[in-house]
Amino acid sequence: MSSNTGFSDIDGNALDFFRRVTQFQLPCASTTGIPWEKIALDLVYLQPCIAAAASACASMHRAIIDVQDHNQWAFATQQYNKSLSLVGKYIGDLRSKKTDDDLLVVLVACLLLFTYNIFSGEDDKASFHLKTGLRIVHERYCPRDKPLTLDGRHVVIVRPCPKTLLEVLVQIFVRVDSDYTLTDHDNS
């Protein structure tokens, strides 16, 4: 795997574990007609920040399964930090250019980073990534001229049958936010 893709052996192993095991543990995996984990897999080979985030998730997942493998923890942390750095550049660029491709990368990265933090037991950081993605969804899909709800939020309309990759991700963010709030993880 690593020889044809430009990934090191450790990257290739992590991404293979992501493909075989971790993708099925992602929040809201396969809950839509176009599963978001398949979107993430497609982006792994095109976007370094997605590859790093997927590697981080897979390595943290492996570390949880095999707590004796301390190398997984270190690699997961390294990949998480790498992804944070890369996605930060995308988020900064969203102010000047808001292409669907850029939004797609940022939203998938936010979901993967959220998952990494859930795996690692860092609820505050997980909540941060979820809220970042939701803020981006609100900025994109909530017209400024529409009134806010009583609690100061914009309403996001979710299509029952999403037709585009972005609509799938909007639906996933709304579901994850609802699940996360209902399970009392988001206390703010």
N, C-alpha and C positions, 0 to 999 in steps of 0.2 A: 504494500500500500504506500509506503513512504517514498519509494524510489520514483514513482510516476507523478506524485502530487506535490513534491517539494516539502513534505512534512518529515521531521525526524522520526526515528523508530518509536520514541516515547509518545510523540504527537499522534502518530499513526495508530499506536495501541490504544491510546485514550479515545480517539475518534471512532475506532472500531468498537470499543466498549460502549460508547455513546450510541452508535447505530444498533448494536445488538441488544443492549440492556437498558441503558439510562433513558432513552427516548420514550420508553413505555411508562416511566415514572414521572414524567413531566406533568405539571398541573394542566388539567383539561386535555390530556393527550387523547387524540382521536375522538373528540366530541363534536367535530364539525365535518361537513362533507369533504373539506380540504383540511386534513389534520395539520396543525401548525408545526408539529415536530418534523413533518416532511419538508416544510418550508425551511426550517432550520437546517436540515440535512443538505438541502440543495445549496444553501448559502455558505455552508462550511467550506466548500471548495472555491468559492468566489470572494469571500470576505474574511480577511484575517481576524477581525474582531469577533466574528461569529465562530470561527474555528477555535480561537482562544477560549471563548465562553463555553463552547461545547466541551472542549478538553477539560476545562475547570470543573464543569458539572460531572463529567464522567469520572474524573480522578477523585473528586470528593465522594461520589457515589461508591467507587471502589474502596476508598479509605474507610467508609462506614461499614461496608461488607467485610473487609479484611483489616481490622484495626491494627494488626501487626505490621502492615506495610506502610511504614512512615514516609517512604519516598512518594507515595500518592498524595499525602497531605502537602508536602513541599511543592510538588509539581502543580497541584490544584491551586494553591495560593499564588504561585508564579503566573499561571495562566489567567487566573481571575484578575490580577493586577494588570497584566498585559491587555486583557479585554477592556478593563475600565479605562485605561489610557487611550486605546484606539476608539472606543465608542464615545468618549468625551469629545474627540475631534468631530465626530459626526454630529453630535448634539450641538456643538458650537456652530457648525455649518448650517444647521437647520434654520437659523435665523435669516440667513441670506438666500438659501436655496432650499426649497421644500419639495423635492421630487418624491414620487411614490417610492422609488428604489431606496432613497436615503431614509425615509420614514420606516420602510420595511426593515432595514438593517437595524435601526435604533430600537424598534419595538421588539424584534426577535432577541436582540442583545439584552434588553431589559428583562424579558421573560427568563432567559437563560441565567442571568445574574441573580434574579429573584430566586430561581430554583437552587442555584449554588448556595445562597445564603440560607434557604430553608434546610437543605441537606446539612449545612454546617451549624445549624441551630442559632443563627444570628438574625432573629426576627426584626430587629430595628433596621438592619441593612436591607433585608428582604423587602420590608415595607417601603424603604426609600426607592428601590428599583421599581416596585409596583407603582408608586406614586409618580415617579418620573415618567413612566410609560403612559399612565393615565393623564398626566398633565399634557403630554404631547397629543394624545388622542383628543382631549378636550380642545386644545388649541386648533386642531385640524378640523374637527367635526362639530363643534358647537359655535354657531354663528354668534358674533358679538352683539347683534341686535336683538337676540332672544332674551327674555327675562330669566333671571336665576331662580332656582327653587328656594324655598324658605330657609334651607340650611346653607345657602350661598353657592350651590353647585349648578353647573349647566347640565342639561339632560342630553344624553347621548342615545340616539335611536339605533338600535341593533336590529339588523335584518334577520328574520328567522332562517333564511337560507342565503348565507353570504355568497356573493358571486366573485369577489376579487380577493386577492391575498390580504389586502389591507382590511377589508371588511371581516375576514376571518380573524385577524389579530385584534380588531376592535371588540369582536364578540368574546374572544378569549380573555382580554383584559377586563371586560365587564364581569365575566363569570368568575375569574380569579379574585377580583376585588370583592365580589359578593361572598364567595366562599371564605376568603380571608377575614372579612369583617364578621361573618356569621360564626366563625370558630373563635372569635374574640382574640385574634392575633393583632389586629390593628386597633390599638387603644387610643389613637389620636383623632 
